[in-house]
Amino acid sequence: MASRVIPVDPFDLVVFGGTGDLARRKILPALFRRFCAGQMEENALIIGAARSPMDDEGYRAFVSAALEEFNPSGISDTEAVAGFLRQVSYVALDATGTEGWQILANRLRGRDAVQAFYFSVGPSLFGALAEHLHSYGMAGQGTRIVVEKPFGRDLTSAKALNATLAAHFDESQIYRIDHYLGKETVQNLMAVRFGNMLFEPLWNSQYVDHIQITVAETVGVGGRGEYYDRSGAMRDMMQNHLMQLLCLIAMEPPAKFDPDAVRDEKLKVIRALDPVEAVDLVRGQYEADEDKPDYRSQVGDADTTTESFVALKARISNWRWAGTPFYLRTGKRLRAKVSEIAVVFKETPHSIFGPEAGRHRNILTIRLQPNEGMDLGVTIKEPGPGGMRLVDVPLDMTFAEALGPEAEDVPDAYERLIMDVIRGNQTLFMRGDEVEAAWAWTDPIIAGWEARGDTPQAYDSGSSGPEDSLMLMHRDGRKWREIRA
Ligand code: NAD
């Protein structure tokens, strides 16, 4: 059974940066899949807009190549590809100049459809795009804009970006994308927490020992070295993706599943975070392995102190979480590509089985990748005679297995998020005040290590990160879960 397709209003979508890497890899394939699912009206316009001089035919060839590379299974349906390409066109324009803008405005004039503009360009162009959309009459009430990360590099720049966008758009028209929030499991986290009686009563410092969030990548910085070195793991991952996961895990139940109710609760979590002390922070840089260069040579700066790994202990000062630490880590060139959240419950207060049975904990693991799903580690009796020996086994719920073909048909994060933009549903998008609060928490952490002149600790490629990251846990009598696929 295919997953249910809910119709959306007719829409046109303009991708600024339509010839870029993100458009090619994610946005265009996502649109094609939604077209195949029947969520795009026949006369919907998909317009690529970028600097390169190109005509419609040239752009269709570009889109077709992108689909072939990034959606290979879909392109065997040649009729679908041809149908999609008929709706695709291109406008050459410069975000900062006047060329092309009138052509774009004419193409969209008089259309009775939601008009969405995806800003898939660097944030330095957001202001110019917003300004031009306004001056060429494309910033009406029905317009929605989608903006990519990075949303600023500190609180000051994030505030400036928010002010730039707010000059022409209402907050309800601005969709700040964090593709982690579009993942099926992330939303399932809310379903599990707030749709079951089982977990919520235990979801607090009385029963939860600690929570771990790991986002590990096996790749290095690759061709993005120059960009990455200006950012680092703290800005590139921690401030946004890990922070969003932390919010969903830690927030209070919203009164209803409504965009602002959910985002109000997430904001309260960020505002309740304590400052992170130096002793609770570890930064690392990967070393070379046999055939891959080290971080410093990949970014072309032998003295760079930017981190490719960061781990920290966060504390949330509120009634629910006081006393339960949240350990967060993310990095590149680690042992496996894994994103997971582990809720580690406390041991039972007393073991009736005696010391030889050992002490056991329940762990609820929420896997974002690989094998999206959850498992709950429970303690049972080891089978066989010879006394009461206990063993931990997983109650596994891999979605693909539990839900069958329906789970395999689940739209990817970009598909879901783009369709949410068309529906006008902002639940899975970051609000301006949320982003600012996240930077307000991040800035002093960065300022702290800059003032101390800390340098990142080296770690082996293919490892679990620097030694000090292990110590961050050992010191507290805890340990990280293994990073393994
Ligand atoms: P890219 O360099 O591959 O593409 C940039 C695009 O912007 C090109 O289409 C280019 O023609 C266009 N462009 C540049 N200057 C322009 C101008 N003055 N006027 C009009 N168009 C102009 O970049 P990308 O990797 O596609 O990333 C786009 C944005 O998305 C960036 O902000 C990036 O940080 C963000 N992002 C990218 C990824 C990714 O996987 N590539 C992931 C998350 C966020």
Residues whose N, C-alpha, C, O or C-beta is under 5 A from the ligand:
A	BS01	NAD	G17 G18 T19 G20 D21 L22 A23 A49 A50 R51 S52 L93 D94 A95 T96 S120 V121 G122 P123 E148 K149 P150
